[in-house]
């Protein structure tokens, strides 16, 4: 049942911030969920370059309840918060901020969201070799979650940003017992890693606007039996997933991780369980329109 929406002085605000952010489906998803449950919340999107000032504004605005953090702010945001769960501090990346009376509390839902997407797709990582492309905020969250909570045999990380790559590899080696390999992303390193990979996870923005129709992985490198997971969810089928699917591989869209992490965020924002099917329906309608 839908409730009439009325904006009042007590309406609580949530937002997604990033750059770019125009593509985000978070406002549609969360607003539909707020409306169906009759909650006095509204969710908007802000393109943000000056992150420090944006978070100071959140702290100062009493009704500003929650924030979703997307590219490129997931790592830097941690510098401006009052409290971060120990597990998320070790990961070094967050995607959710809750405002508790001016105290900003950070946490991450990307990692659990990604792991649930794999589990729901029937993918077991036990004794598997996982190749991760990218080493930014989402990659950090997913890498730590998989290293700590799955039985993977090896995690190989490739990226063009060698400083970020080395930092993530060092943190994983000190913070987990997983077998970690890493290398600069080149044609040669990618070809070598693809020969061993059972599961490939793209954690870069390649494939979304403005790089739709682009894939980091040449189709000739895919092998039978591989699973390909792209965290990009707009478009619903990226070139990476289309190429993998055309080779008969199992593919997992980033929309699954997106919905899972949003469900966890919604609970943090509101204190009530999310209407998951409403959220899923809204996202799928938008992506297919």
C-alpha positions as CSV (number, residue, x, y, z in Angstrom):
1,X,0.0,0.0,0.0
2,X,1.3,3.4,-0.9
3,X,1.2,6.3,1.5
4,X,0.8,10.0,0.6
5,X,4.1,11.7,0.9
6,X,4.2,15.0,2.8
7,X,7.5,16.8,3.5
8,X,7.5,18.4,7.0
9,X,10.1,20.0,9.2
10,X,10.6,16.6,10.8
11,X,11.2,14.7,7.6
12,X,14.6,13.0,7.7
13,X,16.9,13.3,4.8
14,X,19.2,10.6,3.3
15,X,21.4,11.0,0.3
16,X,23.9,9.5,-2.0
17,X,27.1,11.5,-2.7
18,X,29.7,10.8,-5.4
19,X,31.1,12.1,-8.6
20,X,29.5,11.2,-11.0
21,X,26.2,10.5,-9.3
22,X,23.5,11.3,-12.0
23,X,23.3,7.6,-12.9
24,X,22.5,6.5,-9.4
25,X,19.3,4.5,-8.8
26,X,19.6,4.8,-5.0
27,X,17.0,7.7,-4.8
28,X,14.4,5.7,-6.7
29,X,15.0,2.6,-4.7
30,X,15.0,4.1,-1.2
31,X,12.1,6.5,-1.8
32,X,9.9,3.7,-3.0
33,X,10.8,1.8,0.2
34,X,10.1,4.8,2.4
35,X,6.8,5.4,0.7
36,X,5.5,1.8,0.9
37,X,6.3,1.7,4.6
38,X,4.9,5.2,5.3
39,X,8.2,6.5,6.7
40,X,8.9,10.2,7.1
41,X,12.1,10.1,5.1
42,X,13.3,11.4,1.7
43,X,16.4,10.4,-0.3
44,X,18.2,12.6,-2.8
45,X,21.5,12.6,-4.8
46,X,24.3,15.1,-4.6
47,X,27.3,15.4,-6.9
48,X,30.1,16.3,-4.4
49,X,33.7,17.3,-5.0
50,X,34.4,19.0,-1.7
51,X,33.8,16.0,0.6
52,X,35.0,17.5,3.8
53,X,32.5,20.4,3.5
54,X,29.7,18.0,2.5
55,X,30.2,15.9,5.7
56,X,30.5,19.0,7.9
57,X,27.1,20.1,6.4
58,X,25.6,16.7,7.2
59,X,26.8,17.0,10.8
60,X,25.3,20.4,11.1
61,X,21.9,19.5,9.7
62,X,19.8,17.9,12.4
63,X,17.4,16.1,10.0
64,X,20.2,14.7,7.8
65,X,20.1,11.0,8.9
66,X,22.0,8.9,6.5
67,X,24.4,9.0,3.5
68,X,25.4,6.5,0.9
69,X,29.0,7.1,-0.3
70,X,30.0,6.1,-3.8
71,X,33.0,6.7,-6.2
72,X,35.4,8.4,-5.5
73,X,34.8,9.1,-1.8
74,X,34.7,5.7,-0.1
75,X,38.2,5.9,1.3
76,X,38.6,9.6,2.0
77,X,35.3,9.8,3.9
78,X,36.9,7.9,6.7
79,X,39.0,10.9,7.6
80,X,36.1,13.0,8.7
81,X,34.0,10.6,10.8
82,X,33.7,10.3,14.6
83,X,33.3,6.5,14.8
84,X,34.0,3.5,12.5
85,X,33.5,-0.1,13.3
86,X,36.8,-1.9,13.8
87,X,36.1,-4.3,10.9
88,X,35.5,-1.4,8.6
89,X,38.5,0.5,9.8
90,X,40.7,-2.4,8.9
91,X,39.1,-2.6,5.5
92,X,39.9,1.1,4.9
93,X,36.7,1.9,3.0
94,X,33.1,2.7,3.9
95,X,29.9,3.3,1.9
96,X,27.4,4.3,4.6
97,X,27.3,7.2,7.2
98,X,24.8,7.5,9.9
99,X,24.2,10.9,11.7
100,X,23.6,10.3,15.4
101,X,22.9,13.8,16.8
102,X,25.9,15.3,15.1
103,X,28.2,12.2,15.5
104,X,29.0,10.7,12.2
105,X,29.3,6.9,12.2
106,X,30.8,5.1,9.2
107,X,30.3,1.5,8.1
108,X,30.4,-0.6,5.0
109,X,27.7,-2.7,3.3
110,X,29.5,-3.4,-0.1
111,X,31.4,-6.4,1.1
112,X,28.5,-8.3,2.6
113,X,26.3,-7.3,-0.3
114,X,28.8,-8.7,-2.8
115,X,29.3,-12.0,-0.9
116,X,25.5,-12.5,-0.7
117,X,25.3,-11.9,-4.5
118,X,27.8,-14.8,-5.0
119,X,26.1,-17.1,-2.5
120,X,22.7,-16.4,-3.9
121,X,24.0,-17.3,-7.4
122,X,25.2,-20.6,-6.0
123,X,28.9,-19.8,-6.4
124,X,31.2,-21.4,-3.9
125,X,34.6,-19.8,-3.5
126,X,36.1,-22.7,-1.6
127,X,39.5,-23.5,-3.0
128,X,38.9,-21.2,-5.9
129,X,41.2,-18.6,-7.5
130,X,39.6,-15.2,-7.6
131,X,40.8,-12.4,-9.9
132,X,39.8,-8.9,-8.8
133,X,40.2,-5.9,-11.2
134,X,40.6,-2.6,-9.3
135,X,41.8,-1.7,-5.8
136,X,39.6,1.2,-4.8
137,X,36.9,1.5,-2.2
138,X,34.5,-1.2,-3.4
139,X,37.5,-3.5,-4.2
140,X,38.8,-3.1,-0.6
141,X,35.5,-4.0,0.9
142,X,34.9,-7.0,-1.3
143,X,38.5,-8.3,-1.0
144,X,38.5,-8.2,2.8
145,X,35.1,-9.8,3.0
146,X,36.1,-12.6,0.7
147,X,39.5,-13.1,2.3
148,X,37.9,-13.3,5.8
149,X,34.6,-15.1,5.1
150,X,35.2,-17.4,2.2
151,X,37.5,-20.4,1.6
152,X,39.1,-19.0,-1.5
153,X,42.5,-20.5,-2.4
154,X,44.0,-17.3,-3.9
155,X,43.0,-13.7,-4.5
156,X,44.8,-11.9,-7.4
157,X,44.4,-8.1,-7.7
158,X,45.3,-6.1,-10.8
159,X,45.1,-2.3,-11.1
160,X,46.7,0.5,-13.0
161,X,47.0,2.6,-9.8
162,X,50.1,0.9,-8.3
163,X,50.1,2.9,-5.1
164,X,46.5,2.0,-4.3
165,X,47.1,-1.6,-5.4
166,X,50.2,-2.0,-3.2
167,X,48.4,-0.5,-0.2
168,X,45.5,-2.9,-0.5
169,X,47.7,-5.9,-1.0
170,X,49.8,-5.0,2.1
171,X,46.6,-4.5,4.2
172,X,45.2,-7.8,3.1
173,X,48.4,-9.6,3.9
174,X,48.6,-8.1,7.4
175,X,44.9,-8.3,8.1
176,X,44.0,-11.7,6.7
177,X,45.6,-15.1,6.2
178,X,44.5,-15.3,2.6
179,X,47.0,-16.0,-0.2
180,X,47.3,-12.6,-2.0
181,X,49.0,-11.9,-5.3
182,X,49.0,-8.5,-7.1
183,X,50.4,-6.9,-10.1
184,X,50.1,-3.8,-12.3
185,X,47.3,-4.3,-14.8
186,X,48.9,-4.9,-18.2
187,X,47.9,-7.1,-21.2
188,X,50.4,-9.7,-20.0
189,X,49.5,-9.7,-16.4
190,X,45.8,-9.9,-17.2
191,X,46.3,-12.8,-19.7
192,X,48.3,-14.7,-17.1
193,X,45.8,-14.1,-14.3
194,X,42.8,-15.1,-16.5
195,X,44.5,-18.5,-17.2
196,X,44.2,-19.3,-13.5
197,X,41.0,-17.5,-12.4
198,X,37.9,-19.3,-11.5
199,X,35.9,-16.2,-10.6
200,X,36.5,-12.7,-12.1
201,X,35.2,-9.6,-10.3
202,X,35.3,-6.2,-11.9
203,X,35.6,-3.5,-9.2
204,X,36.4,-0.7,-11.5
205,X,34.0,1.8,-13.1
206,X,34.8,0.6,-16.6
207,X,31.6,-0.4,-18.2
208,X,29.4,2.4,-16.7
209,X,28.9,5.9,-18.0
210,X,30.9,7.4,-19.6
211,X,32.6,4.1,-20.5
212,X,29.7,2.0,-21.5
213,X,30.6,-0.6,-24.2
214,X,34.1,-0.9,-22.8
215,X,35.5,-4.0,-21.0
216,X,38.9,-4.5,-19.4
217,X,38.9,-8.2,-20.4
218,X,39.2,-9.2,-24.0
219,X,36.6,-11.9,-24.8
220,X,39.4,-14.3,-26.0
221,X,40.7,-14.6,-22.5
222,X,37.6,-16.3,-21.0
223,X,37.8,-20.0,-20.2
224,X,34.9,-22.5,-19.8
225,X,33.6,-22.8,-16.2
226,X,34.6,-19.3,-15.1
227,X,32.2,-17.0,-13.2
228,X,32.2,-13.3,-14.0
229,X,30.8,-10.7,-11.5
230,X,30.7,-7.0,-12.4
231,X,30.0,-4.6,-9.6
232,X,28.8,-2.0,-12.2
233,X,25.0,-2.1,-12.4
234,X,24.2,0.6,-14.9
235,X,23.8,-0.7,-17.6
236,X,22.3,-4.0,-16.4
237,X,24.4,-5.9,-18.8
238,X,27.9,-4.4,-19.2
239,X,30.2,-5.4,-22.1
240,X,32.1,-7.6,-19.7
241,X,29.0,-9.6,-18.8
242,X,27.8,-9.7,-22.4
243,X,31.1,-11.0,-23.6
244,X,31.2,-13.6,-20.8
245,X,27.6,-14.7,-21.4
246,X,28.2,-15.1,-25.1
247,X,31.0,-17.6,-24.1
248,X,28.5,-19.6,-22.0
249,X,29.9,-18.4,-18.6
250,X,27.9,-17.8,-15.5
251,X,27.5,-14.0,-15.0
252,X,26.4,-12.0,-12.0
253,X,25.2,-8.4,-12.4
254,X,26.2,-5.7,-10.1
255,X,22.5,-5.0,-9.5
256,X,22.5,-8.0,-7.0
257,X,25.2,-6.4,-4.9
258,X,23.6,-3.0,-5.2
259,X,20.3,-4.2,-3.9
260,X,21.9,-6.3,-1.1
261,X,24.0,-3.4,0.1
262,X,21.0,-1.0,-0.1
263,X,18.9,-3.3,2.0
264,X,21.5,-3.2,4.7
265,X,21.8,0.6,4.5
266,X,18.0,1.0,4.7
267,X,18.0,-0.9,8.0
268,X,20.8,1.4,9.4
269,X,18.9,4.5,8.1
270,X,15.5,3.7,9.5
271,X,15.8,0.9,12.1
272,X,13.3,-1.2,10.2
273,X,13.6,-4.0,7.7
274,X,13.6,-3.1,4.1
275,X,10.8,-4.1,1.7
276,X,13.3,-6.0,-0.5
277,X,10.9,-7.0,-3.3
278,X,9.7,-3.4,-3.7
279,X,13.3,-2.2,-3.9
280,X,14.2,-4.9,-6.4
281,X,11.2,-4.2,-8.6
282,X,11.9,-0.4,-8.8
283,X,15.6,-1.0,-9.7
284,X,14.8,-3.6,-12.4
285,X,12.0,-1.3,-13.9
286,X,14.5,1.6,-14.1
287,X,17.3,-0.5,-15.6
288,X,15.0,-2.0,-18.2
289,X,13.3,1.2,-19.3
